[in-house]
Amino acid sequence: MRESVIYQEILEEGEAKGKTETTRKLALNLLRMGVMSLEQIAEVTELSVEEVQTLQQEIQKS
């Protein structure tokens, strides 16, 4: 029984990481397209404006 609880926790953690990565990629793509403001990207992705600004800085560095 304990193994199934651990397995479920691992699955949930993996799903959360996958969602986070997908959201991050979406925000990066929107930033690269340059068709939306930071506030709009934050609203669409449900990230904070600060998180979107951090991603924008990552793009500018590369």
Secondary structure, DSSP 8 states (H G I E B T S, - for coil): -HHHHHHHHHHHHHHHHHHHHHHHHHHHHHHHHT-S-HHHHHHHHT--HHHHHHHHHHHHH-
